[in-house]
Amino acid sequence: MSKPSALARSAEKLGIPFEEISLCRGPEKGWTCPQSGGVLSVEEAVLSHYKMDGWRGYSGEGGLLLNLIKAMSFKEVPHRNRATYIEALYYQNVAFEEDRFAPATLLEHVLKADQQSVVKNFEVMAYREMTVERYAGIRSSESTSMLDFFPGLERWMFVELLATAGNALIHAIASKFAESPYEYRRGWPDITMWRDGELRFVEVKGPGDRLHESQKKIIAEFAKPLGLHFTLASVIE
């Protein structure tokens, strides 16, 4: 019987499932897409592997989950905050006093958000045209979009993740996140995916890769306490 790999031992220690996924390496550090045969990043290739079993999702770490929390935290996201990181808003690390929203108020909005408000706020956050506003005599312009930082995000992902997770679970995640926003912005699993009402998070590791402390922390402090399904996936050739 072969000895468990270091990643398998890490998964066992953290109390999460471990699996090995066989993929073909492509050119220039890429991996072959199991569906199309194209060249993808290792995270995208693993998501493609799951898509063949009916899963849908996103392979950009916490970008989808944290931006969904942001979209749910407001009745309407201000245009000047459309590209402001969620950790800055929850920590109140912002330039204008008008943007210092109480975390309790943001969390209250998370519980009340619905598909219509999330779609509306996605459109604001994804907006790319220049907007100009004035506060206390100061002219403020904004031309940056959420999509400049998270180009893979799409409207349907927000809608389907909310429908799968529900307000109560997103609120529980957001409440824990609000305890230390800058600490909990890092370490989220590479893949957020769902199928038939089931939500999973998958941390992907290529050959020779290892778990980082921020990733271990997210697993330890969010997975079991909140009942989230985390998996550690090791890619083999």
N, C-alpha and C positions, 0 to 999 in steps of 0.2 A: 504494500500500500504506500503510495507516494506521500511525502510530507506536504501538509497544506502550505500554500504560498503565504508570503507576508501579508498580502491584501486579504486573503481568506481569514487569516488569524485576526487581522484588524477588524474585519466585519463581525467575526464571532465575539470579539471583545466588546464591540459597540452594540451588539445585540440586533444586528440587521442582516437580512439575507445577502448572500453572495452568489454571483453567477459568472461564468465565463462565456464570452461571446466570440465566436470564430469569424474573423473578417479577413479579406484580402488587402494587403497593403498596395497602395497606388503610388504614383510618382510624386516626388517632391514632398515627402512626409505626409501625403494624403492617404486616404483609404477608399476602397471601392464601394460605391453605393450598392447594397444588396438588391435594390429595386431597379435602378436605371443603368448601373454600370459606370456612372460618372464618378468623378473624384470629389470627395468630401472631407471635411475635418473628421476626426475620430468620433466626436460627439454627434455630428450630423449623421454619420454612417450608422452609429448605434441606434439613433432614433429611427432611421430608415428600417433597420432590422425589426424594431418593435412595430412599426407601421404595418409590416406584412402580417401581423397578428391582430390588426384592427385598432391599434393605439393611435391617438392623435396628440400633438403637443408641440413643445418648444425646446430647443437645445441651446439656450443662451444663459445658463445658470439662473440666478434669481431675477433676471430682467422682467419676465412675465409676471411672476407672483408679486414682486414689489411694486411694479407699475399698476397692477390691478388694485393693490391696496391703496395706492395714491388716487386712482380713478374713483374708488369707493369712498374716499375720505372727504370728499367735497360734494356739495349739491352741484356746484359748477366750478371746475378748476379755473382760477384766474389765468388769463393769457400770459401774464408776466411770469407765472410759475409753471408754464407748460413743460419746461425742460428742467425745472428744479428737481434735484434728487430727493426721493422720499425721506432719506435720513436727515437732510437739512430741514425739511418741513417739520418732521416730528421732533427734532432737536431744537427747533426755532432758531436755526443758524441762517438767518436771512437778513437782507439789507434794510427792508422797510418794516416799520412797526405794524403796518396794516397786514403784513404777511406772517405775523407771530400768532399762529393759530394754536389754541390750547389742544394738547394731545387728546384730552378727554372728549373734546368736541369732534375732532377728527375721527376718533373711534366710534363715537355715537353715530356719525354719518355712515361708517362702514356697516353697521347693523341695519341701517335703513335703505341702503343703496339697492337699486334694481337694475335690470338689464338696460332700460331706457337711459338712466342717468350714467351708467358705465359707458354706453356707446357714445353718448353726448360728450363725456369727458375724454374718451379716447380721441375723438375728433379734434378737441382742443389741444390735447397733448401732442397729437401727430401733425398739427397745423404747421406749415412751413413759411407762410407769408409774414412779412414784417408787420408788427403791431406797435403802436406808440401810445403810451399812457403818461399821465402826469400825477405825481403825488407830492403834496406839501411843497409845490413849486419846483419839483425836480422832474425833468422829462426822462422817461424810461422807455427804451425801445427793445423789442425782442424779436429775433429772427431765428432763434435756435429751436429745434423740435426734439421731442423725445426720440424720434427716429434717427436723429444724428448720432445718438449714443446706443440705441437698441434697434438697428435697422431691420431685424427679422420679425419684429412684432407686427401682428395683424389684428384687426377688429374681432374676427371670429374667435381668436384665442382668448380674449378677454371674456367674451360672451360664454364660451363653452367652459372655461375654468370656473367662472362664477356659478354656472348652472350645476357643475359637478361638485364643487367644494361647498357651496352654500354660504350664506352670510355668517352663520355662527362660527364655522371653522375659520373663515378668513378673519373674522373679528378676533378669535383666539390667537391666531398667528400674529396679527397686527398688534395686539395687546402685549405679547411677549417681545416683539420687535421694538415697541415703543419704550421698553425698559432701558435699552442701550442701542439706539439706532445705528451709530457708527460702527459698533462692534458687530452687530447682526446683519450689516449690509453685505458682508463677505462670507464665503464658504458655502453658499447654497449649491445644491446638486446641479449638475450640468443639464439634466433633462427634467422637465415637468410634463407629465403626460396623463391621459385619462382614456377610459374605455368603459362603456356601459355603466356609468355612474361611479366607477372606481378611479381614485386618484393615486398616482405614484410619483415618487421623486427618485431619480437614478443618478448616482455619481459614477462617472465614466473614467476609467484609468487605462491608458495605453501601456504597452510593454515598458517596464522599468519605472513606471510612475508610482507615486505613493500618496497617501492621504496627508493633507496639511492640517495644521492645528485648527485653523478656522473652520475647516470642513468637519473635523471631529466635534468641534464645539456646537455647530449647528445640529448635527445628528443627535448629540447628547441632550441638548436643551430644547429641541423642537420635536424630534421624532417620537420618542416614547411618551414624553409628557403630554403631547397633543394628539397622540394616536395617529401620526402620519406614517405612511408606508415608504420607507427609504430602502433602496437597494444599492449595493456596491457591485458594479459591473466591470470585470476585467477583460480587456480585449486581447485575444490571442490570434496568432497567424496560423 
